[in-house]
Amino acid sequence: MRGLSCVTAALLAVALSLAPLAARGLAEGGTATRLGSDGTRFTINGRPAFLFGISYYGALGTSDETIKQDLADIKKYGFNWIRVWATWSAFGHDVSAVDAEGRPRDEFLKKLRRLVVDCDRHAILVDVTLTRGGGPTGPSRLSTLEAHRRAVETIVAALKTQRNWYLDLGNERSVRDKRFVSLEDLKDLRELARKLDPDLLVTASHHGVDLTKDDFRDYLQKVRLDFVSPHRPRHADSPKQTEGKTKEYLAWMKDLGREVPVHYQEPFRRDYSKWKVKAEDFVTDLKGARAAGAAGWCFHNGDNRAAKDGKPRRSFDLRDKRLFEQLDEEEIKTLSLLKGQVSERTN
């Protein structure tokens, strides 16, 4: 397997360093929360489930106590998954689990492992995202296929005993900047992940413009992703368009002969642009996604792009304040409304 021989020693060291954590998980009964898929739906422990999640990007930079408190609130508001980046650097602080060459950064890799194990106990799934970087998440990284492969190997080795997570091979990989991952590289990385862990669900997110039928053909037939993760456009009309777009996506997949979950992993958020997102916008987006048959949706949050210091930074920086202490009044209002929508559809 290309690239594996050069990192065997490094991965063995990672496995040994994480062994106590793995043993702890096994002693407590092993993984309790198992993510799967069945057609256009996700499953949790074999039962169909809608993934209702929240962005928690900078989790590897905060304390265990902060995570404990945030996880309690995450459960309180009905969320069953979080999105965490394994390559996150923001506001002068790098909390990535791997370095620019994909090698382990032990402190943060162990933190990722602990977080996934803790989430397992709370029946919470974890999106683990990689990026080639640039922009607001720090310097470029994983800029070669070899480095990117090494990162996949490192992360999969660290989390191999857990079944409550999935891997995003490349955040917004379609953008033609440092984030870009070619379809050829993406196919290579997908095949590598399958060899390392055949049961691991794998995706790669698509940025900011609605997907075309050709995009679906590439993702489903060429790369063979397990599900698609469109990052839809962020403007005031977007929430009202999500239902129609989802129906279109599902129809295209049926025509192409392969149907997988549509997962809205990173929708719009507050303080991103001049658009003043209201609670009703989030609710409309979620309702439309679910009504049309989407498999998952995320309450996205991040820094205030209009403020010089970026505050409130929300999930983008959890060092000084936990997530739920940084959400504004409109977002707190939103949480209760969203929980009501999810509970209503579940009952």
N, C-alpha and C positions, 0 to 999 in steps of 0.2 A: 504494500500500500504506500503510494508515493508520499514522502514527507514524514512518515511515522518513525522511521529508524532514527532520524536525527533528534527526535524529542523523547525517545523512550525513557532515557534516564530522568529527564525533567518530570515527565508524567508519573513515573514511579515514585519520585520524591513527593509530588503532590498527593498521590494516593496514600502514601504512608503518613504524611502530615495530617491528612483528613480522616485517617482510620478511626481515631477515637470518636469523632462525630458520627461516623457511619455506624460504629458499634453501638453508640447510644441510641441511634434511631432503631436499629434492629432489636435492641434490648426492650424497646418500648413497643414492639410489635411491627416494626418496619413501616413502610409508607402506607398511610391510611387513606390517602386521597389520590385517586388515579384518573388522570385525564385521558380521554380518548375521543374518537369521532365516529359518526355513523351517518354517511351521506352528507347532508348539509347541516347537520347538527353536531354539537359537541356532546360528549358524555362525561359524567363524573361517576366513577365506580359502576360503570356500565349502564347508567340511567341517563336519558336525555336531559340536558341542562343548558340554560342560557347563561353565558358568561357576562356578568355584570361587574365591571372593574373600575379601578381608580389608579391614576398615575402616581408612582412612588419612586421616581427616577433616582434620586440621590441617596437611597436607603443605605448604601454601603459606607456612607460618611457620617452616620449618626450613631448614637449609643444604643445598646441593647434595651435600656429602659425606655427610650423614646419609641423604639420599634414596638415594644410591649404595649405601650399606651396607644399608639396609632393602630395596631392590629385590633385592639379592643374596640376602637371606634369604627374601624373598617367593618368588623362583624356587626356592630350596632346598626349601621346603615345598610346592611344587607349585601355588601360587596362579597364576591367570591373569588376575585383574582386581583392581583396588583401587577403593574409593569415596572420592572427594575432594570437599569442598564448595567451591563458588565463592563462598559467602556464609558464612564461618565467623569467629565472634568469640567467644572464650572466655577466661576468667581474665584479663580486662583487656587482651587483645591481639587486635586485629582484623586478620585476614589475608585478608579477602575480595578477590576479583578485581574486583568491582564495588562501587560505593557504594550508598547507600540509594535512589538514583534510577536505578540500573542503568548508570551511567556507569563507564568503565574506571578502575581504580586500577592504573596502569601497572606498578609494581614487582611486584605480585602477579599481574596478568594475564600478564606475561611469564614469571613463575615457573610458572604453570599451563601455558603453552605449552611451556616447556622440559620439564616433567614428562611431559606427554603424548607429546612427541617421544622422550624417554628411554625411556618405557614401550614405545613402538612398537619400539624396538631390542631390547627384552627380550621381545617377543611378549606384552606385558601390555596388557589393556584398561583403560580408565578410565571410571568412573561419575563424571560431573560433576553435582553436585546444587545446585539453587537452593532457597532458602526465603524466605518472607516474614518469618521471624524471630520474635523474642521468645524467652522461656524461656532455656535454658542456652546458646544460641548468640548471645547478645547482643541488642541493641536491634532493634526491628522495622525492616523494610526492604522495598523493592519493594511498598509498601502500596497502590499504585494500579496499575491495569492498564497505564498508560503506562510506569511505571517498570519493571514486570515485563517488558513487551515490549522495552524498551531493554536490559535485562540479557540477554535471549535473543539479541538482535541482536549485542550486544558479545561474548558467549561464542562464538557460532557464527562470527562474523567472525574471531576470534582462532584458532579451531581448524579452519577451513574445509579446510585441506589434509590434515588427519588423518582417518583412517577407523577408528581404534582407540579410539573413545569413544562414549558415548551420553549423553543429557541427561535428568535428572530435573527436570521443570518445577517441582515443588513438593513438598518433603519433607513427608510426612504432611499433605497438603493437605485432608484430610477433617476435621481437628480444628477445632472451632469456637472457635478463639482467633486470635491474630495470624497463625498459619500458614495459615489457611483460604484456599483458592482455589476460587471457585465453579466449577461445571461450565461455565458460560457463559464465564468467563475462561479456564478450562483449554482449552476448544475453540478460543478465539481464539489462545491461545499455541501450541497444537499446529499450527494452520493456518499461523501465522507461521513456525514452525520448518520446516515442510514447504516453504514458499516459499523460505526462505533456503538450505536444504540438503535436497533431496528424499530423499537416501540416509541421512540421520541417523536413527538409532533414538531414539525418544522415549517416556518413561514419566512417571508421576506416582505417588508412593508413597502408600499408604493406611495409616492409623495404627491399631495396637493392638487392633482388634477384627476378627474374621474377616469377610471380605466376604460380601455377600448376592448372590443372582442378579441383583437389580436393580442393584447396584453394577457387576457385570460388564456388564450391558446398557448402563449409562451410559458406562463406560470404552471398551467395544469398538465400540458403535454410534453413540453421540453424540459423544464426544471423539475416537475413532479412535486410541487409543494403540497403539503397536507391541507392547507387552507390559505385563503387570500386575505390580505390585510390592507384594504384601501384607506389612505388618509385623504378624506374628501376635502374639497375646497372650503376655505373659511371665509364666508361672507354671510350677510343677513338672510339671504334666500336659501342658504344651504340646508337648514333644518327641515324645510318644507320639501326639499328635493330628495331626501334620503330614502323615503319609502319607494318612490318611483325608480330610483337608481338601483336599489336592492332588487326589486322585481326584475329589472333589466339584466342585472348580473346573473341572477338565478336562471333566467331563460337562456342566456348565452351558454351557461355551463351545461344545461340540458341539451342544447344543440350540439355542443362539443363532445358530448358523451362521457363527461366526467364531472360529477357534482361533489363539491366540498363546502365546508363552512365559509361564510362571509363574516369576517370579524372586524368590527370598527374599533380598532386598537388605539387610535389617536385622533379623535374628532377636534373640533374647535375648542377654544377655551377663553377665559376672561383675560384681559390685559395683554392680548396678543396684538391687536390692531385698534383702529379707531372705532370699530364696531363694538358697541356696549352690549355684550352678551347678557341676556336675562335668564332667569330660572326657566321661564316658559320655552326659551329656545332649546335648552338642554332636554326638557321634557318632550318637546315636539320631535327632536332628533331621535331620542330613544324609542318613543312610541312608533315612529315611522319605521325604524329599523326592525323592531320586533314584529310589527304587523305584516311586514313584507317577507319575513322569514330569515332575517339575519341571525347569526349564531352567537354574537357577542358585541358588547359595546363598552366604552370606557368613559368615565368622568375625568376628562383631561384637565390638568392644571399646571401652571408654571409661573415663571417670573413676570414681573411687570416691565414690559419692554419700553415703556415711556419714562420710567424712573431711572436716574443715573446709577443708583445702587441695585436696581432690579427688584426692589422690595415692594410688596411681599413676593418672595421667591418660591414659596410653596414647595412642591416636591423637588424643585431644582436644587434646593440647598436646605438640608435638614439639620445642619450642625448646631444652630443656635435655638431654633424653635421647631417643635414637631409639626407635622403637616396640618393637623386639625386646629392648631393655634394660629396658623397663617391664613386660613381660608377667610374670605371676607363675608359680610352679612348676606349678600346675594347668593354666595356659594353655599352657606349653611342652610339657607332657605331651600336651595336647589336639592340638597341631600335628602331632606324629608320628602319632597315631592317625588324624587326619583325612586326612593325606597317604596313609596306608595304604589307607583306604577309597576314595579317588579313584583311586589307582593300581590297586587291585584291580578296580574297575569298568572302567577304561580298557583294561587288558590282556586 
